[in-house]
Amino acid sequence: MRPVRIVSSLRHREPPEPGTGLRLSLFQAENPAGSPDAVMANLARMEEAVALAASYGTQLCVFPECFNTGYALGPDECRLLAESCVGQSVRLARKLSQQHGVGIVLPYVERSETGALHDSVAIAVGGRLCANYRKTHLYGAAERANFTPGDDLPPVVEVNGFPVGVLNCYECEFPPLYQSLADRGARLIVGPTAADRHFTLHDGTPTLVPYPDATEHIIPAMAAVWRVFVAYANRRGWEVSDRGQWE
């Protein structure tokens, strides 16, 4: 694995006191995808990243969408790699959150009690699973072929006594979801994402134009309107699967 490159902006040596703020780390990288070996490599990378983030006094570490498996998956790969909310990936996130004193936002492919597959986000704080959110707003035919939408509103959890809301990728573009989180007290909203540029559509054809960069206009506008901080953690580089190449 390549070394993790740190880009930091710390105004103070010590992290914020409880209730006053939050020191945040975002992990963005090109990671392996689509196989059990890829899952093990990504979980090893999570261990490395959380330990490194803790050395900077981080209080919350956020990983991109479908971190443990990769995002460019088809239905068969999702069925193969999906885990329950008590599976190895979430168990490791809980363990690391307790070991390092760092809250962890871990997006993963979840198999529910009914067998339905979800594009989910687990939030672990102090060894506990504080929330397990199933994405409600699925993007495009490919996600709808892979996943079942969730039923619950996105959660607000406290990390270091600071209220944090969670959205998943495409959901970061819907004003009512921000309003819901802000109305319930969220002051920071984290958005794990797999916002692609060019990718392969569900019918096998490539996109002709890149997906618009939500960080240029939509997300800054949402932060301004609802008076919240927004942190968007994207995947990077390329993923290659049977469905094609995704940038």
C-alpha positions in Angstrom: 0.0 0.0 0.0 1.2 3.5 -0.8 1.9 5.8 2.1 -0.9 8.1 3.3 -0.2 11.7 2.4 -1.3 14.2 5.1 -2.9 17.5 4.2 -3.7 19.3 7.4 -4.9 22.7 8.6 -4.6 23.0 12.4 -5.1 26.3 14.1 -4.5 24.9 17.5 -2.3 22.1 18.8 -5.0 20.7 21.0 -8.3 19.5 19.6 -11.5 21.2 20.7 -13.0 20.7 24.1 -16.2 18.7 24.3 -19.2 20.6 23.0 -17.1 23.4 21.5 -16.1 21.8 18.1 -14.6 18.8 16.4 -11.3 17.9 14.8 -12.1 16.1 11.6 -10.2 13.8 9.3 -11.3 12.8 5.8 -9.8 9.8 4.0 -9.7 10.0 0.2 -7.9 7.4 -1.9 -7.8 5.0 -4.8 -8.5 1.6 -3.2 -9.0 -2.0 -4.5 -12.6 -3.0 -5.2 -14.9 -5.9 -5.9 -13.4 -9.0 -4.1 -12.9 -10.4 -0.6 -9.2 -9.6 -0.9 -10.1 -6.0 -1.6 -12.2 -5.9 1.5 -9.3 -7.2 3.7 -6.9 -4.7 2.1 -9.3 -1.8 2.7 -9.9 -2.7 6.3 -6.1 -2.9 6.8 -5.9 0.6 5.3 -8.7 1.8 7.7 -6.7 0.6 10.7 -3.6 2.5 9.4 -5.6 5.6 8.6 -7.4 5.8 12.0 -4.2 5.3 13.9 -2.6 8.1 11.9 -5.6 10.4 12.4 -5.5 9.7 16.1 -1.9 10.9 16.2 -3.2 14.3 15.0 -5.8 14.5 17.8 -8.7 13.7 15.4 -12.0 13.2 17.0 -13.9 12.0 13.9 -12.6 10.1 10.8 -14.7 9.8 7.7 -14.3 7.3 4.9 -15.8 7.4 1.4 -18.9 5.7 0.1 -18.7 1.8 0.0 -15.3 2.0 1.5 -14.8 -1.6 2.4 -15.9 -3.1 -1.0 -15.3 -0.4 -3.6 -18.2 1.4 -5.3 -18.1 0.1 -9.0 -20.0 -3.1 -8.2 -22.7 -5.1 -9.9 -25.4 -7.0 -8.1 -23.4 -10.2 -7.9 -20.5 -8.5 -6.3 -22.7 -6.7 -3.8 -24.3 -10.0 -2.8 -20.9 -11.6 -2.4 -19.4 -8.9 -0.3 -22.3 -7.6 1.7 -22.1 -7.8 5.5 -24.5 -7.3 8.4 -24.1 -4.4 10.8 -22.4 -6.9 13.2 -20.0 -8.1 10.5 -16.3 -7.8 10.4 -16.1 -4.3 8.9 -18.4 -2.7 11.5 -16.9 -4.7 14.3 -13.4 -3.4 13.3 -14.7 0.2 13.2 -16.2 -0.2 16.7 -12.9 -1.6 18.0 -10.8 1.1 16.4 -13.1 3.8 17.7 -12.6 2.6 21.2 -8.9 1.8 20.9 -8.0 5.3 19.5 -10.7 7.4 20.9 -11.8 8.5 17.4 -15.3 8.4 16.0 -15.5 6.6 12.7 -17.9 7.0 9.8 -17.7 3.8 7.8 -19.7 3.4 4.6 -20.2 -0.3 3.6 -22.4 -2.6 1.7 -24.9 -4.0 4.2 -27.1 -7.1 4.1 -30.1 -6.6 6.4 -31.9 -9.1 8.5 -34.4 -9.6 5.6 -31.6 -10.2 3.1 -32.0 -6.8 1.4 -28.8 -5.1 0.4 -28.2 -1.4 1.4 -25.7 1.3 0.7 -25.1 2.0 4.4 -23.1 4.1 6.7 -22.1 3.0 10.2 -21.1 5.5 12.8 -19.0 4.1 15.6 -18.1 6.2 18.7 -16.3 4.9 21.8 -16.8 1.3 20.7 -20.5 1.6 20.2 -22.5 1.6 17.0 -24.3 4.9 17.4 -26.2 4.8 14.1 -26.5 2.6 11.0 -28.0 4.6 8.2 -29.3 3.1 5.0 -29.1 5.4 2.0 -32.6 6.5 1.0 -31.9 8.5 -2.2 -30.3 6.0 -4.6 -28.5 7.5 -7.7 -29.3 6.1 -11.1 -30.2 2.7 -12.4 -27.0 1.0 -11.3 -27.5 1.8 -7.6 -31.2 0.8 -7.8 -30.1 -2.5 -9.3 -27.7 -3.1 -6.4 -29.5 -1.7 -3.4 -32.8 -1.3 -1.6 -33.4 2.2 -0.3 -33.6 2.7 3.5 -36.7 4.0 5.3 -35.2 6.2 8.0 -34.2 9.9 8.1 -30.5 10.5 8.1 -29.1 10.5 11.7 -27.7 13.1 14.0 -25.1 11.7 16.5 -22.9 13.4 19.1 -19.2 13.2 18.7 -17.1 15.1 21.3 -20.4 16.6 22.5 -20.8 18.1 19.0 -23.9 17.3 16.8 -23.0 15.6 13.5 -25.4 14.8 10.7 -24.8 12.1 8.1 -25.8 12.1 4.4 -24.6 9.6 1.7 -23.3 10.9 -1.6 -26.2 11.9 -3.9 -28.2 12.9 -0.8 -25.8 15.8 -0.3 -27.7 17.5 -3.2 -31.2 17.6 -1.6 -32.0 20.7 0.5 -34.8 19.1 2.6 -32.3 16.6 4.0 -30.1 19.4 5.2 -33.2 21.1 6.7 -34.1 17.9 8.6 -30.6 17.5 10.0 -30.3 21.3 10.9 -33.7 21.2 12.5 -32.5 18.3 14.7 -29.4 20.3 15.8 -26.7 19.2 13.4 -23.8 21.7 13.1 -21.6 19.6 11.0 -22.8 17.3 8.1 -20.5 14.7 6.8 -21.1 13.2 3.3 -19.2 10.1 2.3 -19.4 9.9 -1.5 -18.4 8.2 -4.7 -19.0 11.2 -7.0 -17.6 10.0 -10.3 -16.5 11.9 -13.3 -16.9 9.4 -16.2 -18.5 6.1 -15.5 -20.3 3.2 -17.0 -24.1 3.3 -17.0 -26.3 0.4 -16.1 -26.9 -0.5 -19.8 -23.1 -0.7 -20.4 -22.7 2.6 -22.2 -20.2 5.2 -20.9 -21.3 8.6 -19.9 -20.7 11.4 -22.4 -20.2 14.2 -20.0 -18.7 14.2 -16.4 -21.0 14.2 -13.4 -21.2 17.8 -12.1 -18.9 18.6 -9.2 -21.3 19.2 -6.3 -18.5 20.8 -4.3 -18.4 23.8 -6.7 -21.9 25.1 -6.2 -24.5 22.8 -4.5 -22.7 21.9 -1.3 -21.3 25.4 -0.5 -24.9 26.7 -1.1 -26.3 24.2 1.3 -23.7 25.1 4.0 -24.6 28.7 3.6 -28.3 28.3 3.6 -28.5 26.0 6.6 -25.5 27.6 8.5 -23.7 24.3 8.9 -20.2 22.9 8.1 -20.3 20.3 5.4 -17.5 17.8 4.8 -17.6 15.7 1.6 -15.2 12.6 1.5 -14.8 11.2 -2.0 -13.2 8.2 -3.5 -10.2 8.9 -5.8 -8.6 7.5 -8.9 -10.0 4.6 -10.9 -12.0 1.5 -10.2 -12.2 -1.3 -12.8 -14.9 -4.0 -12.7 -16.8 -6.2 -15.1 -19.1 -3.2 -15.8 -16.3 -1.0 -17.0 -14.0 1.7 -15.7 -15.1 4.3 -13.2 -13.1 7.5 -12.6 
